[in-house]
Amino acid sequence: MPAAILGFLHRFLDGLGLHGSLTITYPNDETRYYGDGTGAPVHVKINTWSAVRRIALTPDPGVPEAFMDGDLVFLQGDPAGFLRVCYSGQTSAPSQEIHPIVPTDKLRFLMRRLHQFNPKRRARSNVKHHYDLSRALYDLFLDDDRQYSCAYFERPDIGLDEAQYAKKRHIAAKMLLQPGMRVLDIGSGWGGLGLTLARDYGADVRGVTLSDEQLALSRERAAAANLADRARFDLIDYRDVTGTFDRIVSVGMFEHVGINHYAEYFQKAFSLLEDDGVMVLHTIGRTGPPDVTSAFIHKYIFPGGYIPALSEIMHAVEPSGLHVTDVEILTDHYAETLKHWRERFMARRGEAVALYDERFARMWEFYLAASEAAFRYQDMVVFQLQLARDKLSIPRTRAYITDSDREGGMQAGGMKAAE
């Protein structure tokens, strides 16, 4: 069996046409070289035949699981460099099967609606799996405002904190906010966006989350900033929200809705908006056709999560009554965001081990590296959609967004407000 598996892996890796320098040492101490020899060298050692077999059968999650278990170790390079080389040879469409032996993605694609079934109880459980981890973990790599979504790098020389504030300003511009407007923040995280809209734009914000940890910190922050009367946060499923709002914003939450519930999501948004209401949706998306969630991400990081194609979103928006009034694609902004997060995490990796254990730290290291690689080398992007009940409530041109970005970038007080 080892000889057969090795022969298959050799042919598979040789056939990828990799650009880079990848060296693999196998359990029998055989060392093989793959790629065209360019770039920074990456050398991994696979210690067990069971890990080789797992990787051959299902690279995802075989590779990250072998790394987590210590069965795959880096003698040179790191997961980010390894993934850069591996993705350099994948030229097929994202939805095509790339597993060497077993076409598991095809089965998972057929089963995805079952995986995406997301009633309220399951939605709460999925959220708790990721977002109710220790606050100290997120302190290791997030910006001071704890923005856990794609930043907006309007200039290449800005840092993470400035880029995250620019993201909030960019979204606020698309919301066409006026002081006193009632805003619903669906998936309000640790409260940073809601607090910014209340403090800097005079909005009356209600944030909703399914995370106990996020709720507690959001309320603490609102009280400390003397904004508890204008930035209120509740533990509630968006489907149970009542009332009407002038504006709705949702950042980094749609990925957890589930494809079975897209129509329900936009119908609910329509029912919550005033007649001249506007919604801004900020979500990870894919530029290719519908696909499946990474098995590693589904199993260990975001159970129930899914990255939609734009066609899947539009199919659900069209019958909801909402008008799509603006679509913007942020191409590599999330890759840069994740690079910052990965570098910050690695600088304090020992603290993550102390919080949890070595296996958890390896899992998180691979998660950040794989996510960065997906946005840099695959078809992952970020969609920002502006939706309105009345399309004529939106200005004719996008100049108001550009003006807001330009004015914000020139104001020295912009970053001060975010601190």
N, C-alpha and C positions, 0 to 999 in steps of 0.2 A: 504493500500500500504506500509506504513513503516514497518509493521510486516512481510510482505512477503519479502521485500527487505532485512531486517535484517536477516531473517531466511536463505535466500540464501547466503548472505555474510558470515554468521557464518559457514555454511557448506563448502563454498568455501575456506575460510581461514584455517579452521580446516583441510581440506583435502590436503593442500599444504605441510604439514610436515615441517613447518618452524623450523630452528635452530636459536634460539635467544629469546628475550623477547619483544614481541610487545603487548602493551595495547591500546585499542581504546575505547574512551568514545563517545557515540552517542548523538544525539540531545535530547533524552529523559532521559539523564544522566545515561543510562545503560552503564556499563563498562564491557568489555570482554577482556580476556587474550588469546593470541595466541603464539605458539612456544613452545620450550622445556624448557624455563626459563633460558637459558644460556646467557652469554655475557652481554654487557651494555644494560640497559633497554631503550626502546623507548616507549613513551606514546604520542599519538595524540588524539586531540579532534576534532570531526566533528560537526560544529555548526548548520548546516541546513539540512533538509531532501532533499532539492534539490541537495546539494552537495553529500549526500549519494547516491541518485539516479544516479547522473552523474558518480560517481566512480563505481557503480555497473554495469551500462550499458557499459561504456568505461573507464577503469582505465587510459588508455592513450588516451586523455589528461585529464581525469577527476581528477586524483590525483594532478598533477601540477597546473591545473587551480583552484582547490579548495584552494591550498596553496597560489597561487598568489592573490586570492580574499579575503583571510583571513577567509575562511570558514573551513579550516583545519589548526589547530595550534599545535605546539609542546609544550607539557608540560614537556617532557623529551626527550633528544636527538635532532637530526636534520635530514634533508633530507638524508644525507649520511648514517647515521645509520639506518634510516627507509628502505632505498633501500637495504642495506646489508642484513637485515633480510628478506625482501620480495624476493630477488633473491636467498636466501639460499634454498628455497623450490621449485624452478622452475627447474625440472629435465627433462622436455620434450625438444625435439629438438627446436631450435630457431624459425623455421618456422611454428611450430604448434600453433594453436589458444589457447591462454591462457585467453582471456576475459571471465568473468563469464557468461554473458548472450548473448550478441550480437556478432556474428562472424564478426566484422568489418574488421579485418586484411585480411580476405579472399577477401572481396570486394575491399579493398585498393590494394591488390596484383594484382587483375585483372585490376585495374585502374592506376597502377603505370606508365605505358608508357605515359599516358596522363599527369600525374603529372610531368614526367621527360622530357616532350617536352620542349626544351631549345634553341629556336632560339636566335639570337644575342640581340634583344631588351629585351626579357624576362631574358636572362642571366645577362644583365646589371642591371635590376631592382632587381633581386635576390641578386646580390652582394651588391648593395647599401643598401638593407634592413639590412644587418649585418655589413659590413665592413666600411660603412660610418657613423657609430655611433661616438660619441665624442672620440677624441684621449685620453682625460682624463680618459675615462672608461678603456681603455686597459692599461693605465699607472698603474692602480690599481693592476694588477696581472701579467703582462708579465715581462719577463727578460729585461735587459737594451737594448738588441738588438731587442726587440719586435718580437721575434720568436713566431708565433701563430700556432705551429704544434708540433708534438711529439718530445721530446728531447731524447737524447741517454745516458742512465745512464750506462756507461761502468763500473762504480764502485758504490756500494750502498751508499758511504759516500760523494758523490759530490753534490754540490748545483745546482740549476736550471740554473744559468748563465753558469757554466762550462759544464753542460749536453747539453745545447743548442749549445754551440760552438763545442762540441764533435760531435753532429749531423751534423753540417755543414762540419766538417772535414771528417766524415765518408762518406758523400755523395760526397764530392770532390774527395776522393780516388777512388770511383767507377766511377767517370767521367774520370779518367785518364788524368787530366788536364796538359797542358803544357803552359808556358807563351805565350801570344799572341793569344791563341785560342779564337775564336768567340763563345760566349755562349748565348743561348736564355733561359731566365728564364720565364716560363709560369706560371702566377699567382705569381707575384714577391712580394706581400705583402707590407710591409713597407720598403723594400729594403735591409734588413739585409743580406740575403744570397748573393745577387748580389754584394753588397759592399765588403763582405768578399772574394768572388772569385776574384774580381778585385784587391783588396789590398794585399791579402796574397798569391794569386796564379798567379797574372799577367794576368788574363783573360780580354778579351774585352767583356763586358756584355751588353745585351739588355734585360731589364725586361719589361714585359707587364702585365697590370692589368686593371680591369674594375671599380676600386674604385677611386673616386676623392680624398678622404682623403689619401688613401695609396699613390697615385701618388704624391700628393703635398709634403708629408713628405719624400718620397724616394728621390725626387729631392733636397729637402732642405738638407738632410743628405749627398747626393753625393757632393753637392757644399761645405758644411762645411768641408768635408774630402778631398777636392781637388781631387775628383775622377770623376767629371762630364764628363770628356773626355773618361773615360773607363767604367763607369757604367751609362748607359742612360736608362731612364724609360719613357714608353709611355702608354697612355690610348687607348688601342686597344684590340679587340677580337683576340684571338690566331688564329682564322680562317682567319683573314685578314692580318696576318704577311706574308711578302715576303722575298726572299733572301735565303741564305743557311748558315748553322752554323756547326761548328765542334762538338759542344756539345749542348744538350738540357737538362734542368733540370726542374722539376715541383714538387713542394712540397705543399701538402695540397690544391691543386686546382682540382684534378681529381674528388673529391667528388661532385663537382658542374657541371660537364660536362653533366650529364644526360645519362641514359642507351641507349636512342635512338641515341646518338651521339658518342658512343665509337668507332665505325668503322671510322667515320669521323675524330675523334681525332688522332688516330694512323696513318691513311693515311696522314693526314696533317703533323704529325711529320716526317714520312718517307720522304715526299717531301722536308722538310726543312733541312734535314741532309745531310752533305757531304757523299761521298761513304764510308769513314772510320769513319763516325760519330757515337757517342755514346749518348744514352739518359738514364737518371736516373729518375724514377718515384717513388715518395714517397707519398703513399695514405693510408688513413684508409681503412680497409677491414674487411671481416668477414670470419671466418674459416668454417662456415656452408654453406648451400645452399643459393641461391638467396632469398631475403626477401623483406620487406617493410621498409620505413623510419618511425621512431617513429612519431606518429601524433602530439605530442607536439613539437618535433624538427621541423617538416615540417611547422607547423602553426606559431610558434613564433620565431624560431632561424634561421634555414637555409631553407627557401622555395626553392623547387627545388633540395635540396640536397639528395644524396643517397650513402649508403655504399655498395660497390660491393663485391660479392663473387669472389674469384680468378678465378673461371671458367668463369665468365662473362668477366673479363679482357682478359683472354687468348683467348676466342672465338673471340674477336675483334682484338687482336694482330696478330693472326696466318695468316690471309689473307692480312695483311698490307704490308708485305715485310720485316718487322723488325724481327730480331732473339732475342729470350729471352736468355740472356747469364748469368743471375744471378737472383736469387730470395732469399730474406731474409725476415723472419717474425720477427718483433719486438713484443714480447708477451705482457708484462706488462709495457713497457716503457711509454706508454701513460697514463696508470693509475697513475703512479708516477708523470708524468708531470701535470696531472689534479689535483692531490692532492696538489701539490705546488700552482697551480693557485687558487684552492678553498680556501686554507688557507690564501693566500695573499689577495684574494678578501674579505673574511670575516673579516680580520683584518682592512680593510678600507671600510667596507660596508656602513657606514654612508656617505661617499663621493659619493657612487653610488646613494644613495637616494637623495642627494643634486643635483646631475647631472640630474636625471630623477624623480623618485618617489619611494615610498615603493613597489608598485606592480612590477615595473621593477626590483628592487633589489631582490625581491623574485623570479621572473622569472629567473634571472641570477644565483641566488644561486642554484635553482633546476637544471638548465641546467648544471652547473659545477658538481654538485653531481651526476646527472643521467649519465653524460658522463663518469665520473670516475668509477661508478658502472658497466657500460656496458663493459668497458675494463678490469675491475678486475674480474667480475663474469659471464659475458656472452661471446659471441663468437667474440667480437671486437678485432682486432689487427691492426698492421700497416704493409703494404707490401712495400718493396723497390725492385723495378724491374730495372734491367740493361738491356737495349735493344741496339742492334747495327744493322747497315745495313750489315756489314760484320762480321760474328761471329769470324773470325780469327784475328780481330783487338783487341781482348780481350786476356790478358794473360791466360795461361793454368790453373793456380791455383789462389786461392784467397789470396795468401800470400801478395800481394801488398796492399790489404785492411787492413789486420792485421798489417803489418809493419807500415802503415800510422797511425793507431790508437795507436800503441805502441809508436812510435816516438812522436806523438802529446801529448800523456799523460805524457811523460817524459820532455817535453819542458816547462819550466816556462814561456816562452814568449807567449805560446799559448793563455792563457787567456788574457794577456795584449793586444794582437792583437784584441781581441773581444770587448775590452772596448772602 
